[in-house]
């Protein structure tokens, strides 16, 4: 225990003494305030969770039949889905615990101590903390409405399951190396569960109720998730301890990478070949690949608004969500335009490629991904032709106007990015430019639509956006030329910043 506390102290001192921490004081303050705001909202949700489930109708479960346990029984019917969705989100978003172990391996410290430290620190994962912010107020309701033994059985079982998912996910990520196919397979399984339950092929809600109702009907069953937790922890422990050697740590893992592009883009000349290299770069590195995967997930973002009667005819919401659907990759990837190549920016300067071609390759990359998102968004026509028209007009505006704005702000942020890290909860490279970017990219098109709608009506408003997008596309070479000239003037200062990071 003494050694664990000592290592914890060293880790904290390393973080606080890092020059990056002091450079990002304002960003850190903003992140703390954001977390506190999110935590407050989740805490309020937890306070009213009991009232929410009282109003949710579930066949066969009411107060007359089950008394004060009827709310808990309703919740238990959905917990199987909840934990499976939690597992999927963690697989894509949760970071593996890491520490620089090389300085410790030659010291008189047991390897088991280092392994336990890495595993125990995951208890404070944001995914665990945010879940407990929701359910801790509900735990008090459980203890008020059930006997102490029943309440202890259910709350203990639920808490243990959160950590079973935590450690099970860590082992899965370590052994699969964050394989995209595994993630897509998990999404397919979730979809199969929902479809099977929807068409009454298998009643997963009934299975979920049997599993989790048992925690308070038979409190001793909480031993089952306890045993699962011990097993998941030991699997992680054995795997990390087995691989904690310098000879293993120094090896570069080789993985088979499929060829992205198939040579088609080479018909666009040098710009096309640079874009092909960009696609390979994205596919072979963890963080830019995560950006691409997030883009795929956000294609379904419109389902939150387009079928909702509350937003019927609300073109402002249609425009905002269309910006996200067709421009998510552009915004997430473009905001770190130079930062992605921070570790080899000197090579960018030394190669025989003009800055105009460099920016044109980025623009072609945005155009291809945004066009693919537009095509995949065509099924939204199911909710009305006007929705598809809005998505298409916003796509043109994103490509003709927002792409140049994103490239400009991305060039203002010369901060090196660690490509091996994931995207979610990773604030490396975040600066003032990222926060300012939201204003023109999201606010400018809404303002343009409002102006057009005021003069020509709602249809004229989004058509006006599309026309501005076409005009922006026509002037692409001019805007690219301005960006290239700016980078040519600032290239040495930017390179020096990268070297000193």
C-alpha positions as CSV (number, residue, x, y, z in Angstrom):
1,X,0.0,0.0,0.0
2,X,2.9,2.4,0.8
3,X,4.4,1.9,-2.6
4,X,1.0,2.4,-4.3
5,X,0.6,5.7,-2.5
6,X,4.2,6.7,-3.5
7,X,3.6,5.9,-7.1
8,X,0.3,7.9,-7.1
9,X,2.1,10.9,-5.6
10,X,4.8,10.7,-8.3
11,X,2.2,10.5,-11.1
12,X,0.4,13.6,-9.7
13,X,3.7,15.5,-9.4
14,X,4.6,14.6,-13.0
15,X,1.3,15.9,-14.3
16,X,1.4,19.2,-12.3
17,X,5.1,19.8,-13.2
18,X,4.5,19.2,-16.9
19,X,5.0,22.4,-19.0
20,X,1.9,21.4,-21.0
21,X,-0.2,21.7,-17.8
22,X,0.8,25.3,-17.3
23,X,0.4,26.3,-20.9
24,X,-3.2,25.0,-20.9
25,X,-4.3,26.5,-17.6
26,X,-7.3,28.2,-19.2
27,X,-8.3,25.1,-21.1
28,X,-8.0,23.0,-17.9
29,X,-10.2,25.5,-16.1
30,X,-12.8,25.3,-18.9
31,X,-12.7,21.5,-18.8
32,X,-13.2,21.5,-15.0
33,X,-16.2,23.8,-15.3
34,X,-17.6,21.7,-18.1
35,X,-17.3,18.6,-16.1
36,X,-18.9,20.2,-13.1
37,X,-21.8,21.4,-15.3
38,X,-22.2,17.9,-16.7
39,X,-22.0,16.3,-13.3
40,X,-24.7,18.7,-12.0
41,X,-27.0,17.7,-14.8
42,X,-26.5,14.0,-14.3
43,X,-27.0,14.4,-10.5
44,X,-30.3,16.2,-11.2
45,X,-31.3,13.4,-13.6
46,X,-30.5,10.9,-10.8
47,X,-32.7,12.7,-8.4
48,X,-35.7,12.5,-10.7
49,X,-34.9,9.0,-12.1
50,X,-37.5,7.5,-9.8
51,X,-40.2,9.9,-11.0
52,X,-39.3,9.2,-14.6
53,X,-39.7,5.5,-14.3
54,X,-43.0,5.9,-12.4
55,X,-44.4,7.5,-15.6
56,X,-42.9,5.0,-18.0
57,X,-45.7,2.4,-18.7
58,X,-44.5,-1.2,-18.6
59,X,-47.1,-4.0,-19.1
60,X,-47.7,-6.1,-16.0
61,X,-45.7,-3.9,-13.6
62,X,-47.6,-1.5,-11.4
63,X,-47.8,-0.4,-7.8
64,X,-50.9,-2.6,-7.0
65,X,-49.0,-5.7,-8.1
66,X,-45.5,-5.2,-6.7
67,X,-45.9,-2.4,-4.2
68,X,-42.8,-0.1,-3.6
69,X,-40.6,-2.3,-5.7
70,X,-42.4,-1.7,-9.0
71,X,-40.1,1.2,-10.1
72,X,-37.0,-0.9,-9.6
73,X,-38.6,-3.8,-11.5
74,X,-39.2,-1.4,-14.4
75,X,-35.6,-0.3,-14.4
76,X,-34.4,-3.9,-14.2
77,X,-36.1,-4.7,-17.5
78,X,-33.8,-2.3,-19.3
79,X,-30.5,-2.8,-17.5
80,X,-29.3,-5.5,-19.9
81,X,-29.5,-3.0,-22.7
82,X,-28.0,-0.3,-20.5
83,X,-24.8,-2.3,-19.7
84,X,-24.4,-3.5,-23.3
85,X,-24.6,0.1,-24.6
86,X,-22.2,1.1,-21.8
87,X,-19.7,-1.6,-23.0
88,X,-20.0,-0.4,-26.6
89,X,-19.4,3.3,-25.6
90,X,-16.5,2.3,-23.4
91,X,-14.9,0.3,-26.2
92,X,-14.8,3.3,-28.4
93,X,-14.2,6.1,-25.9
94,X,-12.5,4.8,-22.8
95,X,-8.7,5.0,-22.7
96,X,-6.5,2.1,-21.6
97,X,-4.7,2.9,-18.3
98,X,-1.1,3.8,-19.1
99,X,2.0,4.9,-17.3
100,X,5.7,5.2,-18.1
101,X,6.8,2.0,-16.4
102,X,10.4,1.9,-17.8
103,X,11.7,4.2,-15.0
104,X,10.3,1.8,-12.4
105,X,11.3,-1.6,-13.8
106,X,14.9,-1.3,-12.5
107,X,13.8,-0.2,-9.0
108,X,13.1,-2.5,-6.0
109,X,9.4,-2.5,-6.8
110,X,7.4,-5.6,-7.5
111,X,5.8,-5.8,-10.9
112,X,2.6,-6.8,-9.2
113,X,2.6,-3.4,-7.4
114,X,2.8,-1.5,-10.8
115,X,0.1,-3.7,-12.3
116,X,-2.2,-3.2,-9.3
117,X,-1.6,0.6,-9.6
118,X,-2.6,0.6,-13.3
119,X,-5.7,-1.4,-12.7
120,X,-6.9,0.4,-9.5
121,X,-6.6,3.8,-11.1
122,X,-9.3,2.9,-13.6
123,X,-11.8,3.0,-10.8
124,X,-11.7,6.8,-11.2
125,X,-12.5,6.5,-14.9
126,X,-15.0,9.3,-15.9
127,X,-17.3,6.5,-17.2
128,X,-17.6,5.1,-13.7
129,X,-17.9,8.4,-12.0
130,X,-20.6,9.7,-14.3
131,X,-22.7,6.6,-13.9
132,X,-22.6,6.8,-10.1
133,X,-23.7,10.4,-10.3
134,X,-26.9,9.2,-11.9
135,X,-27.6,6.2,-9.7
136,X,-26.4,7.2,-6.3
137,X,-29.5,9.4,-5.7
138,X,-31.5,6.4,-6.9
139,X,-29.7,4.1,-4.4
140,X,-31.2,6.2,-1.6
141,X,-34.7,5.6,-3.1
142,X,-33.9,1.9,-3.2
143,X,-33.0,1.8,0.5
144,X,-36.1,3.7,1.4
145,X,-38.5,1.4,-0.4
146,X,-36.9,-2.0,0.2
147,X,-35.5,-3.8,3.2
148,X,-31.9,-3.3,4.1
149,X,-30.8,-6.7,2.8
150,X,-32.7,-6.4,-0.5
151,X,-31.4,-2.9,-1.1
152,X,-27.9,-3.9,-0.3
153,X,-28.1,-6.9,-2.6
154,X,-29.3,-4.8,-5.6
155,X,-27.0,-1.8,-5.1
156,X,-24.0,-4.0,-4.5
157,X,-24.8,-6.1,-7.6
158,X,-25.3,-3.0,-9.8
159,X,-22.0,-1.4,-8.5
160,X,-20.1,-4.6,-9.1
161,X,-21.5,-4.9,-12.7
162,X,-20.3,-1.4,-13.5
163,X,-16.7,-2.5,-12.6
164,X,-17.2,-5.9,-14.3
165,X,-17.9,-3.9,-17.5
166,X,-14.9,-1.7,-16.8
167,X,-12.3,-4.4,-16.4
168,X,-13.9,-6.7,-19.0
169,X,-13.7,-3.8,-21.5
170,X,-10.1,-3.2,-20.7
171,X,-9.2,-6.8,-21.3
172,X,-11.2,-6.8,-24.6
173,X,-9.4,-3.7,-25.8
174,X,-5.9,-5.0,-24.9
175,X,-6.5,-8.3,-26.7
176,X,-8.3,-7.0,-29.7
177,X,-6.1,-3.9,-30.1
178,X,-9.2,-1.7,-30.6
179,X,-10.1,-3.6,-33.8
180,X,-12.8,-1.7,-35.7
181,X,-14.4,-5.0,-36.7
182,X,-14.9,-5.9,-33.1
183,X,-16.6,-2.6,-32.4
184,X,-18.9,-2.9,-35.5
185,X,-19.7,-6.5,-34.4
186,X,-20.8,-5.2,-31.0
187,X,-23.0,-2.6,-32.6
188,X,-24.5,-5.4,-34.8
189,X,-25.2,-7.5,-31.7
190,X,-26.9,-4.6,-30.0
191,X,-29.0,-4.0,-33.1
192,X,-29.9,-7.7,-33.2
193,X,-30.9,-7.6,-29.5
194,X,-33.2,-4.6,-30.2
195,X,-34.8,-6.1,-33.3
196,X,-35.2,-9.5,-31.7
197,X,-37.0,-7.9,-28.7
198,X,-39.1,-5.5,-31.0
199,X,-40.4,-8.4,-33.1
200,X,-40.8,-10.7,-30.0
201,X,-38.3,-13.3,-31.3
202,X,-36.6,-13.2,-27.9
203,X,-37.9,-11.3,-24.8
204,X,-34.6,-9.8,-23.6
205,X,-36.5,-7.5,-21.3
206,X,-37.8,-10.5,-19.5
207,X,-34.3,-12.0,-19.3
208,X,-33.0,-8.7,-18.0
209,X,-35.7,-8.7,-15.3
210,X,-34.9,-12.2,-14.2
211,X,-31.2,-11.4,-13.9
212,X,-31.4,-8.1,-12.0
213,X,-34.6,-8.7,-10.0
214,X,-32.7,-11.6,-8.5
215,X,-30.3,-9.2,-6.9
216,X,-33.0,-7.9,-4.5
217,X,-35.2,-11.0,-4.4
218,X,-32.2,-13.2,-3.5
219,X,-29.5,-10.8,-2.3
220,X,-26.9,-13.7,-2.2
221,X,-26.9,-13.6,-6.0
222,X,-24.8,-10.4,-5.7
223,X,-21.9,-12.9,-5.3
224,X,-22.2,-13.7,-9.0
225,X,-21.1,-10.2,-10.3
226,X,-18.5,-10.2,-7.5
227,X,-17.0,-13.5,-8.9
228,X,-17.1,-12.0,-12.4
229,X,-15.3,-8.9,-11.2
230,X,-12.5,-11.0,-9.6
231,X,-12.2,-13.0,-12.8
232,X,-12.0,-9.8,-15.0
233,X,-9.5,-8.2,-12.7
234,X,-7.3,-11.3,-12.6
235,X,-7.4,-11.6,-16.4
236,X,-6.1,-8.1,-16.8
237,X,-3.6,-8.6,-14.1
238,X,-2.1,-11.7,-15.7
239,X,-2.1,-10.2,-19.1
240,X,-0.3,-7.0,-18.1
241,X,2.2,-8.7,-15.8
242,X,3.1,-11.2,-18.5
243,X,3.9,-8.4,-21.0
244,X,5.6,-6.0,-18.6
245,X,9.2,-6.4,-19.9
246,X,11.4,-4.0,-21.7
247,X,12.0,-6.5,-24.5
248,X,8.3,-6.5,-25.1
249,X,7.7,-2.8,-24.6
250,X,10.4,-1.9,-27.1
251,X,8.9,-4.0,-29.9
252,X,6.8,-2.3,-32.5
253,X,3.6,-4.2,-33.2
254,X,3.1,-4.8,-36.8
255,X,-0.5,-5.1,-38.1
256,X,-1.9,-5.7,-41.5
257,X,-3.3,-2.5,-42.9
258,X,-5.6,-2.7,-45.9
259,X,-4.9,-0.4,-48.8
260,X,-7.2,2.6,-48.7
261,X,-7.9,4.4,-52.0
262,X,-7.3,1.7,-54.5
263,X,-5.3,4.1,-56.7
264,X,-8.4,5.9,-58.0
265,X,-7.4,9.2,-56.6
266,X,-4.1,9.1,-58.5
267,X,-6.1,10.3,-61.5
268,X,-6.3,13.7,-59.8
269,X,-2.5,14.0,-60.1
270,X,-0.3,15.1,-57.2
271,X,-3.2,16.4,-55.1
272,X,-5.0,13.0,-55.5
273,X,-1.9,11.1,-54.4
274,X,-1.4,13.3,-51.4
275,X,-5.1,12.7,-50.5
276,X,-4.5,8.9,-50.8
277,X,-1.6,9.2,-48.3
278,X,-3.9,11.2,-46.0
279,X,-6.5,8.3,-46.0
280,X,-3.7,5.9,-45.2
281,X,-2.5,8.2,-42.5
282,X,-6.0,8.2,-41.0
283,X,-6.5,4.5,-41.2
284,X,-3.1,3.6,-39.6
285,X,-3.2,5.9,-36.6
286,X,-5.5,5.6,-33.6
287,X,-6.7,9.2,-33.0
288,X,-7.5,10.3,-36.6
289,X,-9.1,6.9,-37.1
290,X,-11.3,7.6,-34.1
291,X,-12.3,10.9,-35.7
292,X,-13.5,9.0,-38.8
293,X,-15.4,6.4,-36.7
294,X,-17.2,9.2,-34.7
295,X,-18.2,10.7,-38.1
296,X,-19.9,7.4,-39.0
297,X,-21.7,7.4,-35.7
298,X,-23.0,10.9,-36.1
299,X,-24.6,10.1,-39.4
300,X,-27.6,8.9,-37.3
301,X,-27.7,12.2,-35.4
302,X,-30.6,13.4,-37.4
303,X,-32.8,10.7,-35.9
304,X,-33.0,12.9,-32.8
305,X,-34.7,15.7,-34.7
306,X,-36.1,14.8,-38.1
307,X,-38.7,12.3,-36.9
308,X,-39.6,14.3,-33.7
309,X,-42.9,16.1,-34.1
310,X,-41.7,18.7,-31.7
311,X,-39.2,20.0,-34.3
312,X,-41.6,19.6,-37.3
313,X,-40.9,22.5,-39.6
314,X,-38.1,23.9,-37.4
315,X,-35.5,24.7,-40.1
316,X,-33.0,26.1,-37.7
317,X,-32.7,22.7,-36.0
318,X,-32.6,21.0,-39.4
319,X,-29.7,23.2,-40.4
320,X,-27.7,22.7,-37.2
321,X,-28.1,18.9,-37.4
322,X,-27.3,18.9,-41.1
323,X,-24.1,20.7,-40.4
324,X,-23.2,18.0,-37.9
325,X,-24.2,15.2,-40.3
326,X,-22.2,16.3,-43.3
327,X,-19.5,18.3,-41.6
328,X,-18.5,16.4,-38.5
329,X,-15.4,14.9,-40.0
330,X,-14.4,18.3,-41.5
331,X,-14.7,20.0,-38.1
332,X,-13.1,17.3,-36.0
333,X,-10.2,16.6,-38.3
334,X,-9.7,20.0,-39.8
335,X,-9.4,21.8,-36.4
336,X,-6.0,20.1,-36.0
337,X,-5.0,20.5,-39.6
338,X,-1.3,21.1,-39.0
339,X,-1.2,19.3,-35.6
340,X,-1.6,15.9,-37.1
341,X,1.8,16.3,-38.9
342,X,3.5,18.1,-36.0
343,X,6.0,15.2,-35.5
344,X,7.1,15.4,-39.1
345,X,6.3,19.0,-40.1
346,X,10.0,19.5,-41.1
347,X,9.4,16.9,-43.8
348,X,6.4,18.8,-45.0
349,X,8.6,21.8,-45.5
350,X,11.4,19.9,-47.1
351,X,9.5,17.9,-49.7
352,X,8.9,19.1,-53.2
353,X,5.2,19.9,-52.8
354,X,3.7,23.4,-52.9
355,X,1.6,24.6,-50.1
356,X,-1.2,25.2,-52.6
357,X,-1.2,21.4,-53.4
358,X,-0.9,20.6,-49.7
359,X,-4.1,22.5,-48.9
360,X,-5.9,21.3,-52.0
361,X,-5.3,17.7,-50.9
362,X,-6.9,18.5,-47.5
363,X,-9.9,20.1,-49.3
364,X,-10.3,17.0,-51.5
365,X,-10.2,14.8,-48.4
366,X,-13.0,16.9,-46.9
367,X,-15.0,16.8,-50.1
368,X,-14.8,13.0,-50.4
369,X,-15.8,12.3,-46.8
370,X,-18.5,15.0,-46.7
371,X,-19.9,13.7,-50.0
372,X,-20.0,10.2,-48.6
373,X,-21.8,11.5,-45.5
374,X,-24.3,13.3,-47.8
375,X,-25.0,10.1,-49.8
376,X,-25.4,8.0,-46.6
377,X,-27.8,10.7,-45.4
378,X,-30.1,10.2,-48.4
379,X,-32.4,7.9,-46.4
380,X,-33.5,10.9,-44.4
381,X,-35.8,11.6,-47.4
382,X,-38.2,9.2,-45.6
383,X,-39.0,12.1,-43.3
384,X,-39.7,14.4,-46.1
385,X,-38.2,15.8,-49.3
386,X,-37.6,19.2,-47.6
387,X,-35.3,17.6,-45.1
388,X,-33.2,16.0,-47.8
389,X,-33.1,19.4,-49.6
390,X,-31.8,21.1,-46.3
391,X,-29.1,18.4,-45.9
392,X,-28.0,18.9,-49.5
393,X,-27.9,22.7,-49.3
394,X,-26.0,22.6,-46.0
395,X,-23.6,20.1,-47.6
396,X,-22.8,22.6,-50.3
397,X,-22.3,25.3,-47.8
398,X,-20.0,23.1,-45.7
399,X,-17.9,22.3,-48.7
400,X,-17.8,25.8,-50.2
401,X,-17.6,28.0,-47.1
402,X,-17.0,26.0,-43.9
403,X,-14.2,23.9,-45.3
404,X,-12.1,27.1,-45.8
405,X,-13.0,28.4,-42.4
406,X,-12.0,25.2,-40.8
407,X,-8.7,25.0,-42.6
408,X,-7.9,28.6,-41.6
409,X,-8.6,28.0,-37.9
410,X,-6.8,24.6,-38.1
411,X,-3.7,26.4,-39.4
412,X,-3.9,28.7,-36.4
413,X,-3.4,25.8,-33.9
414,X,0.2,24.5,-34.3
415,X,0.1,22.0,-31.5
416,X,1.6,18.5,-31.9
417,X,-0.9,15.6,-31.7
418,X,-0.1,12.2,-30.2
419,X,-1.5,10.0,-32.9
420,X,-1.5,6.8,-30.8
421,X,-4.1,8.2,-28.4
422,X,-7.9,8.1,-28.8
423,X,-10.2,11.1,-29.4
424,X,-12.7,11.0,-26.6
425,X,-11.6,12.7,-23.3
426,X,-8.3,13.6,-25.0
427,X,-7.8,17.4,-24.9
428,X,-4.3,17.4,-26.4
429,X,-4.1,20.1,-29.0
430,X,-7.1,21.9,-27.8
431,X,-6.7,25.7,-27.8
432,X,-8.6,28.9,-28.2
433,X,-8.9,28.3,-31.9
434,X,-11.1,25.2,-31.3
435,X,-13.6,27.2,-29.2
436,X,-13.7,30.1,-31.6
437,X,-14.2,27.7,-34.5
438,X,-17.7,26.8,-33.3
439,X,-18.9,30.4,-33.8
440,X,-18.5,30.8,-37.5
441,X,-19.0,27.1,-38.5
442,X,-22.3,26.7,-36.6
443,X,-23.5,30.4,-36.2
444,X,-22.7,31.7,-39.7
445,X,-24.9,29.4,-41.6
446,X,-27.8,29.8,-39.2
447,X,-27.4,33.6,-39.5
448,X,-27.3,33.3,-43.4
449,X,-30.5,31.1,-43.3
450,X,-32.3,33.6,-41.0
451,X,-31.4,36.4,-43.5
452,X,-32.6,34.4,-46.5
453,X,-35.7,33.2,-44.7
454,X,-36.6,36.8,-43.8
455,X,-36.5,37.9,-47.4
456,X,-37.5,34.7,-49.3
457,X,-39.2,32.5,-46.7
458,X,-38.0,29.2,-45.2
459,X,-37.4,27.5,-48.6
460,X,-35.5,30.5,-49.9
461,X,-33.4,30.5,-46.8
462,X,-31.8,27.1,-47.2
463,X,-31.6,27.5,-51.0
464,X,-29.7,30.7,-50.3
465,X,-27.2,28.6,-48.2
466,X,-26.8,26.3,-51.1
467,X,-26.1,29.1,-53.5
468,X,-23.5,30.6,-51.2
469,X,-21.9,27.2,-51.0
470,X,-21.7,26.9,-54.8
471,X,-20.1,30.4,-55.0
472,X,-17.6,29.4,-52.3
473,X,-16.7,26.3,-54.4
474,X,-16.2,28.4,-57.4
475,X,-13.6,30.5,-55.4
476,X,-11.8,27.5,-53.9
477,X,-8.5,28.2,-55.7
478,X,-8.6,31.8,-54.5
479,X,-9.1,30.9,-50.8
480,X,-6.6,28.0,-51.0
481,X,-4.1,30.5,-52.4
482,X,-4.6,32.8,-49.4
483,X,-4.0,29.9,-47.0
484,X,-0.9,28.8,-48.9
485,X,0.5,32.3,-48.8
486,X,-0.1,32.6,-45.1
487,X,1.6,29.2,-44.4
488,X,4.6,30.1,-46.5
489,X,5.1,33.2,-44.3
490,X,4.6,31.4,-41.0
491,X,6.2,28.1,-41.8
492,X,9.4,28.6,-39.8
493,X,7.7,29.9,-36.7
494,X,5.3,26.9,-36.8
495,X,8.1,24.4,-37.3
496,X,10.0,25.9,-34.4
497,X,6.9,25.6,-32.2
498,X,6.5,21.9,-33.1
499,X,10.2,21.3,-32.3
500,X,9.8,22.8,-28.8
501,X,6.7,20.8,-27.8
